[in-house]
Amino acid sequence: APNDSDCLRNIARQAYEFWLFVAAALSDILDGWIARVDGPTKWGAFLDSTSDKVITVPTLVALVLNGYFPNWLYAPAFVLVVLETFNLRANIVNYSRGRLDPPRPTSGRKRFSTVAGQVKFWAICLGESSFMVAYIVAPESGFGLSYFGEFAICIATLFAGLSLRDKIA
């Protein structure tokens, strides 16, 4: 049987993992800024989009494999991982062919897929964070957060498909 010391270590580890994810998600702001230091560039667009997937996909897979998602959410989560894999592959192929467009300047109009990708990224972050708080960080307080997380993951899945629109040619 686990003793109090084991329980405290487990809580500390889970809180550390949560705050590590929060820091990684907030780094999206930093990597976007770094990617645009010299203005919008193809390399910057590739870096920003790729780092988003490196942050969110492994976390999503870990949450599923550790049983934090309800059974019905496995299918949307699987579709989301597959779509993100297609998104990453499309980015790599388009970048290697010189077809990856840099994001539009803030005064210009962004492509539909760029906006869809931003909505998707933040929906994934909010969904994953909701599940982490509801089941890992503060399980006694967050049952309602799991419902929000389910909604956010479904929205992210929808927008992952929409964000592919301008990338597949």
N, C-alpha and C positions, 0 to 999 in steps of 0.2 A: 504494500500500500504506500502511496506517495506521502511523504511527510510535508510539513509546512515549508521547509526550505526548498524542496523540489517545486512546490506550487508557486512560491515567490520567484524562483528562477524562471519558470515557464511564463509567468505573467510579464516579467522583465524582458524576456526574449521576444514575446509577442508584441509588446509595446515598442520595442526597438525596431522590429520588422515594420510595424505600422508607420512609425515616424521616418524610417528610411524610405518607405514608399512615398510618403507625403513630400519629403525633400526631393525625391526623384521627379515626382509630378510637377513640383514647383520649378524644377530645373528647366521645364519646357519654356518658361519665360526667358531664362538665361540662354538656353541654346538657340532660341529664336533671335535673340538680340545679337549673339555672337555670329549667327549665320547671316545677319544683315549688316554687319559692321561696314563692309564695303558696298553697301546698297544691296538690293535684291540680286542674288546670283543663282545660277543653276546648282552650284555646289551647296550653297546655303539652303536652298529648297530641299535638296536631297538629304542633307545633314539633319535638318529640322524634322522632316517626316520620318526618317529612319530611326532617330532617337526616340520618337514617340512610341514606335512599335517595340523597341528594345525595352522600354519602361513598362508598357501595359500588358503585352502578350504573356510574358512569363508569370506575371502576377495573376492574371486571369487563369492560366493553366494551374497554378499552385492552389488557388482558391477552389477550383473544380476538383482537383485531385485530393484535396484535404476534406472534401465533403461539405463545404460551406454553402454551396448552391443547392436549391431544391431540385428534385429530379427533373421536373418539367423544364428547368432553365438550362439543362445540359445541351439540348439541341440548339437554342440560340447562341450559347457560349461557343459550341463547336463551329457553328456557321461564322461567328465573329472571328474566331481564330483563323479559319480558312480564308475569309475575306481579307483579313489583315496580312496573311501570307501572300495572297494575290496582289494586294496593294504594295507590299514590299518588293515583290518580284517585278511589278510594273514600274516602280520607281527605279530599280536597278537597271532594267532593260532600257527605259526611256533616258536615264542619265547616261548610260554607256553609248547610246545612239545620239546624244546631244539634243534630245527632245523634251527633257524635263524643264518646263517653264519655271522661271523664278516667280515668287509670289508678287502680286501687283503692289505698287506703292500704296501707302495708306490713303492717299488722295484719289487713287484710281479704283476701279471696280474689280473685285476679286472674282476668279472663276468659281463656278458653282461647286466643282469638286473640292476646291480649297476650303470653302465655307463648310461644306459637308464634312470634310476631314477634321476641321476644328471642332465642330459640334460633336462628332464621333469621339475624338480624343477626350474632351471634357466629360462626356457622358460615361465613357469607360472609367475615367478617374473617379468621378462621383459614385458610380456603381461599385467599383472595387473598394473605395474608401468606406462606403456604407456597410458593405459586408464585413470589412475588417473591424469597424467599430461595433457593429451589431453582434458579432460572434467571437471576436478575438480580444479587443481592447476593453470593452465594457459590456459583456453579454447580459448583465442584469438590467441594463437600461435601454437597449436598442432594438427590441423586436420590430418596431415600426420601421426602423432603418432598413431592414432586410427587404421590405416591400418597395421602398424607394430604390434600393439597389437593383431589384429585379426589373423595375420600370426603366432605370437608367441603362442597364445592359441590353434590354430590348431596343431602346432608342439607339444605342450605339451600333447594334447589329444592322438596323435599318440604314443608318447614315454611313456605315462602312460600305454597304453596297452602293449607295449614292455617290460616295467619294471616288469610286472607280470610273464613273461616267466619262470623264475627260482623259483618263489615263490609258484606256484600252483602245488601241487603234490598229 
